[in-house]
C-alpha cells in the first residue's frame, strides 16, 4: 500500500492531464472526464495503480536488487536524483546514453574510466602533470561524472526502472523491454500506458505531482529494504541458534560416551 491519500494527490494536481486533442486513446480507462479542453485523470485509478506498483517494487528490493530511476526532464531531475541518492539506488537525470542497458559492458568500461580518473586525481602524481594535461583530465572526469555519476556504483543490470514521462524516455523503455526488465512509469494522458508494466496515471509535468509520486514510490522501496534487513538478521539469529544447538548436542554426546 502507498502512503498517499486522495486529497494529497488532488492538492498536488496529479489529476491534471493534457489538452484533449493531445490524448492517447489507450489512456481512456484512466480518464475521469474532460474539463475546459483538458482531460482529468481518475485519481481512484491513480491510487490503485500506485498501490500495485508499490507492492511490486517492495518485492524487487526485498530480494536485494536495484531499481534505476530515470527522469531527464527539468522539473523532475532534482527530485528524482535526491530520492535515488537517499535510497542508494542508481539514477539517470542528464541524458539517456543509447545502450545504457543493452550495451552495458561498454558502459561498464566508461565507469571504470571514471573510477580510474577519480583515483588519479587523488594521487600525488596528478599534481606533477602539466597544467594543460591536468585540465584535460579534469574536463574528461566532469563529463563522465555528469552523464554516469548516478550509476557509478552499478555493477550489474538493474532489476527494474522507475520512469517519469514515458514519452520522453522511450529509448530507456525499449531497451528495458528487450531485456525483460520491468518498467514502472508515471503516465500522462498523452502517452501509451501499454508500453510499461506498471503504469501510474498522473500528471508528469507538474513539480508537485512528480514529487508526491516519487516520494510514495521511494517509501515503498525503503520498506522493502527494511524488510530485507530484518530477514537477514532473522536468518543470522537462526543460524547462530542452530550452531549453539549442535554444539550442545555434541557436548551431550561426549558426556554420554564418557
C-alpha positions as CSV (number, residue, x, y, z in Angstrom):
1,X,0.0,0.0,0.0
2,X,1.2,3.5,-0.8
3,X,1.4,6.2,1.8
4,X,-0.6,8.9,0.0
5,X,-4.3,9.7,0.1
6,X,-6.8,11.1,-2.4
7,X,-6.7,14.7,-1.0
8,X,-2.9,14.8,-1.2
9,X,-3.0,13.7,-4.8
10,X,-5.7,16.3,-5.5
11,X,-3.8,19.1,-3.8
12,X,-0.6,18.2,-5.8
13,X,-2.5,18.5,-9.1
14,X,-1.9,14.8,-10.0
15,X,-5.3,14.7,-11.8
16,X,-4.4,17.4,-14.5
17,X,-3.8,15.7,-17.9
18,X,-3.0,17.2,-21.3
19,X,-5.2,19.0,-23.8
20,X,-7.9,16.6,-25.1
21,X,-6.5,16.9,-28.7
22,X,-3.1,15.6,-27.5
23,X,-4.5,12.5,-25.8
24,X,-3.6,8.9,-26.5
25,X,-6.9,6.9,-26.7
26,X,-5.3,4.0,-24.8
27,X,-5.4,6.2,-21.7
28,X,-9.2,6.2,-21.9
29,X,-9.7,3.7,-18.9
30,X,-7.8,6.1,-16.6
31,X,-9.6,9.3,-17.6
32,X,-12.4,10.6,-15.4
33,X,-13.7,13.5,-17.5
34,X,-12.9,16.4,-19.7
35,X,-12.9,20.0,-18.4
36,X,-12.2,23.2,-20.3
37,X,-10.5,21.2,-23.1
38,X,-8.2,19.3,-20.7
39,X,-8.5,15.7,-19.6
40,X,-8.9,15.0,-15.9
41,X,-7.3,11.8,-14.6
42,X,-9.3,9.5,-12.3
43,X,-7.4,9.6,-9.0
44,X,-9.0,6.4,-7.8
45,X,-7.3,4.7,-10.7
46,X,-4.0,6.5,-9.8
47,X,-4.2,5.3,-6.2
48,X,-5.0,1.7,-7.2
49,X,-2.1,1.7,-9.7
50,X,0.3,3.3,-7.2
51,X,-0.6,0.7,-4.6
52,X,0.1,-2.1,-7.1
53,X,3.4,-0.5,-8.2
54,X,4.5,-0.1,-4.5
55,X,3.7,-3.7,-3.7
56,X,5.6,-5.0,-6.7
57,X,8.7,-2.8,-6.1
58,X,8.9,-3.8,-2.5
59,X,9.2,-7.4,-3.6
60,X,12.0,-6.5,-6.0
61,X,14.2,-4.7,-3.5
62,X,13.4,-7.3,-0.8
63,X,15.4,-9.7,-2.9
64,X,18.4,-7.4,-2.8
65,X,18.2,-6.0,-6.3
66,X,18.4,-2.4,-7.6
67,X,15.8,-0.1,-9.2
68,X,17.1,2.5,-11.6
69,X,15.3,5.9,-11.5
70,X,15.1,7.7,-14.9
71,X,14.0,11.4,-15.4
72,X,15.7,13.8,-17.7
73,X,13.1,16.5,-17.8
74,X,14.0,19.7,-16.0
75,X,11.2,19.7,-13.3
76,X,11.9,16.1,-12.4
77,X,15.7,15.9,-12.3
78,X,16.4,17.1,-8.8
79,X,13.5,15.3,-7.1
80,X,14.5,12.0,-8.7
81,X,18.3,12.4,-8.0
82,X,17.6,13.3,-4.4
83,X,15.3,10.3,-3.7
84,X,17.6,7.8,-5.6
85,X,20.6,9.0,-3.6
86,X,18.7,8.7,-0.3
87,X,17.8,5.1,-1.1
88,X,21.3,4.3,-2.6
89,X,19.7,3.5,-6.0
90,X,21.1,4.2,-9.4
91,X,19.7,7.1,-11.4
92,X,19.9,8.9,-14.8
93,X,18.9,12.5,-14.9
94,X,21.2,14.1,-17.5
95,X,20.6,12.1,-20.7
96,X,20.0,8.5,-21.5
97,X,23.0,7.1,-23.3
98,X,21.9,4.7,-26.1
99,X,22.8,1.2,-25.0
100,X,22.9,2.0,-21.3
101,X,21.2,-1.3,-20.7
102,X,21.5,-3.3,-23.9
103,X,25.2,-2.5,-24.2
104,X,26.0,-2.5,-20.5
105,X,29.5,-3.9,-21.0
106,X,30.6,-0.7,-22.8
107,X,29.0,1.4,-20.2
108,X,31.0,-0.5,-17.5
109,X,34.2,0.4,-19.4
110,X,33.3,4.1,-19.1
111,X,32.5,3.6,-15.4
112,X,36.0,2.1,-14.9
113,X,37.5,5.0,-16.8
114,X,35.6,7.4,-14.4
115,X,36.8,5.4,-11.4
116,X,40.5,5.5,-12.5
117,X,40.3,9.2,-13.2
118,X,39.0,9.9,-9.7
119,X,41.8,7.7,-8.3
120,X,44.4,9.6,-10.4
121,X,43.2,13.0,-9.2
122,X,43.7,11.9,-5.6
123,X,47.2,10.8,-6.3
124,X,50.3,12.9,-5.9
125,X,51.4,12.0,-9.4
126,X,48.4,14.0,-10.7
127,X,50.0,17.3,-9.4
128,X,53.2,16.5,-11.3
129,X,51.3,16.5,-14.7
130,X,51.5,19.6,-16.9
131,X,48.7,22.1,-16.2
132,X,47.1,21.5,-19.7
133,X,47.1,17.8,-19.1
134,X,45.5,18.2,-15.7
135,X,42.8,20.4,-17.2
136,X,42.0,17.8,-19.9
137,X,41.7,15.0,-17.3
138,X,39.5,17.2,-15.1
139,X,37.2,18.0,-18.1
140,X,37.0,14.3,-19.0
141,X,36.1,13.4,-15.5
142,X,33.4,16.1,-15.2
143,X,31.9,15.0,-18.5
144,X,31.8,11.3,-17.4
145,X,30.5,12.3,-13.9
146,X,27.7,14.3,-15.3
147,X,26.4,11.5,-17.5
148,X,27.3,8.4,-15.5
149,X,27.7,9.7,-11.9
150,X,24.2,8.4,-10.9
151,X,25.2,4.8,-12.0
152,X,28.8,4.8,-10.8
153,X,28.1,2.0,-8.2
154,X,26.1,-0.1,-10.6
155,X,28.0,-3.4,-11.3
156,X,25.1,-5.3,-12.9
157,X,21.9,-4.5,-14.7
158,X,19.1,-3.1,-12.6
159,X,16.1,-5.3,-11.8
160,X,13.5,-2.6,-12.7
161,X,13.2,1.0,-14.0
162,X,11.1,3.8,-12.5
163,X,10.4,6.4,-15.2
164,X,8.9,9.9,-15.2
165,X,7.4,10.8,-18.6
166,X,7.4,7.5,-20.6
167,X,7.1,9.5,-23.9
168,X,10.4,11.4,-23.3
169,X,12.2,8.3,-22.0
170,X,11.1,6.0,-24.9
171,X,14.7,4.8,-25.6
172,X,15.1,3.6,-21.9
173,X,11.8,1.7,-22.2
174,X,12.6,0.0,-25.4
175,X,16.0,-1.2,-24.0
176,X,14.3,-2.5,-20.8
177,X,11.7,-4.3,-23.0
178,X,14.5,-6.1,-25.0
179,X,16.0,-7.3,-21.7
180,X,12.7,-8.2,-20.0
181,X,13.3,-5.6,-17.2
182,X,10.0,-4.4,-15.7
183,X,9.2,-0.7,-16.0
184,X,7.3,1.4,-13.5
185,X,6.2,4.7,-15.2
186,X,4.3,7.8,-14.5
187,X,2.0,8.0,-17.5
188,X,0.2,11.2,-18.6
189,X,-2.9,11.4,-20.9
190,X,-0.7,11.9,-24.0
191,X,1.2,8.5,-23.5
192,X,0.5,4.9,-24.2
193,X,0.2,3.0,-20.8
194,X,0.6,-0.4,-22.5
195,X,4.4,0.4,-23.0
196,X,5.1,-0.1,-19.3
197,X,4.5,-3.0,-16.9
198,X,3.2,-0.8,-14.1
199,X,1.6,2.4,-15.4
200,X,0.8,5.1,-12.8
201,X,-1.7,7.5,-14.5
202,X,-0.8,11.0,-13.4
203,X,0.4,14.5,-14.3
204,X,4.0,14.1,-15.3
205,X,4.7,17.8,-15.8
206,X,4.0,19.5,-12.5
207,X,6.8,19.6,-9.9
208,X,4.3,18.8,-7.0
209,X,2.8,15.8,-8.8
210,X,6.2,14.4,-9.6
211,X,7.4,14.9,-6.1
212,X,4.5,13.3,-4.3
213,X,4.6,10.2,-6.5
214,X,8.3,9.8,-6.4
215,X,8.2,10.1,-2.6
216,X,5.5,7.4,-2.3
217,X,7.4,5.1,-4.6
218,X,10.6,5.8,-2.6
219,X,8.9,5.0,0.7
220,X,7.8,1.6,-0.7
221,X,11.5,0.9,-1.7
222,X,12.5,2.0,1.8
223,X,10.1,-0.5,3.4
224,X,11.3,-3.3,1.1
225,X,14.9,-2.5,2.2
226,X,13.9,-2.6,5.8
227,X,12.2,-5.9,5.4
228,X,15.3,-7.3,3.6
229,X,17.5,-6.2,6.6
230,X,15.1,-7.8,9.1
231,X,15.0,-11.1,7.1
232,X,18.8,-11.1,7.1
233,X,19.0,-10.5,10.8
234,X,16.4,-13.3,11.5
235,X,18.4,-15.7,9.3
236,X,21.6,-14.9,11.1
237,X,19.9,-15.4,14.5
238,X,18.5,-18.8,13.3
239,X,22.0,-19.8,12.1
240,X,23.5,-18.9,15.5
241,X,20.8,-20.8,17.3
242,X,21.4,-23.9,15.1
243,X,25.2,-23.7,15.8
244,X,24.5,-23.4,19.5
245,X,22.1,-26.3,19.5
246,X,24.6,-28.5,17.5
247,X,27.4,-27.6,19.9
248,X,25.1,-28.5,22.9
249,X,24.2,-31.8,21.3
250,X,27.8,-32.7,20.6
251,X,28.6,-31.8,24.2
252,X,25.8,-34.1,25.5
253,X,27.0,-36.9,23.2
254,X,30.5,-36.6,24.6
255,X,29.3,-36.7,28.1
256,X,27.1,-39.7,27.4
257,X,30.1,-41.5,25.8
258,X,32.2,-41.0,28.9
